[in-house]
């Protein structure tokens, strides 16, 4: 199956790898996966987190192994199963699972967003649920799982400590981020850097609908100076959102920054093809603020030249 076209043209599609743990069905976005290996012995690390089995080095790359059963509070079993080798947030991590069931091509619109009863802000590890035939597949929030184990892999908020107090409240920014925890962290970081006029949305569809409303009401330029979007989101992903904005004559002047754990070489090429103005990986919050400053300065220059 050819997976190279899925997000390249902003089709709002993804492929999900279905796997099992203790008879339950879970999913991970194929875009995060490098390969799948059969279980092999690992080297334990002293005083490591209880969910970290150890490390191993296939092809000269050191990879940490996380026991997903332990993360989800499921009973442990003898060492067998499979390693799903992933790469996101510039990290190489293997997740130990029981079995792999197959790959499913879906639209982000098919993914049901979990409500607060199963995904409270601080503890939820599910980003969505898929109903497939006679079963439900829970899409896990792998970024949060890793951040809970190793907090320094999350947003590097300390990058903002050197910023002098400044006021950027004249620049309204729209944000699309489906993770409640990350949304709060990003919002807090942007406010700390002076950007206090924020319009935060749970997914690309919600943000797109608001953009269309702003255009209808005639106050688009007053309501939004920039869009910051994740890639993985229910209903509409960040690539589809970027494509819609950059192909619209009324909206294409709005700078779009993709801020996602999935920004690797391949994803960067796709984002460039769709017209993204900048692309940054999730830990780099300091670089995000620098990119916002730079793109908003360019926007001001462009509008000033247009008025001359």
HELIX and SHEET records of a PDB file:
HELIX    1   1 UNK A   30  UNK A   32  5                                   3    
HELIX    2   2 UNK A   68  UNK A   71  1                                   4    
HELIX    3   3 UNK A  108  UNK A  110  5                                   3    
HELIX    4   4 UNK A  142  UNK A  149  1                                   8    
HELIX    5   5 UNK A  151  UNK A  153  5                                   3    
HELIX    6   6 UNK A  157  UNK A  160  5                                   4    
HELIX    7   7 UNK A  180  UNK A  192  1                                  13    
HELIX    8   8 UNK A  204  UNK A  217  1                                  14    
HELIX    9   9 UNK A  220  UNK A  223  1                                   4    
HELIX   10  10 UNK A  238  UNK A  246  1                                   9    
HELIX   11  11 UNK A  265  UNK A  274  1                                  10    
HELIX   12  12 UNK A  285  UNK A  307  1                                  23    
SHEET    1   A 5 UNK A  99  UNK A 107  0                                        
SHEET    2   A 5 UNK A  13  UNK A  21 -1                                        
SHEET    3   A 5 UNK A  24  UNK A  29 -1                                        
SHEET    4   A 5 UNK A 135  UNK A 140  1                                        
SHEET    5   A 5 UNK A 126  UNK A 132 -1                                        
SHEET    1   B 5 UNK A  33  UNK A  38  0                                        
SHEET    2   B 5 UNK A  82  UNK A  88 -1                                        
SHEET    3   B 5 UNK A  91  UNK A  97 -1                                        
SHEET    4   B 5 UNK A  61  UNK A  67  1                                        
SHEET    5   B 5 UNK A  52  UNK A  58 -1                                        
SHEET    1   C 5 UNK A 198  UNK A 201  0                                        
SHEET    2   C 5 UNK A 173  UNK A 176  1                                        
SHEET    3   C 5 UNK A 226  UNK A 229  1                                        
SHEET    4   C 5 UNK A 255  UNK A 260  1                                        
SHEET    5   C 5 UNK A 278  UNK A 281  1                                        
END                                                                             
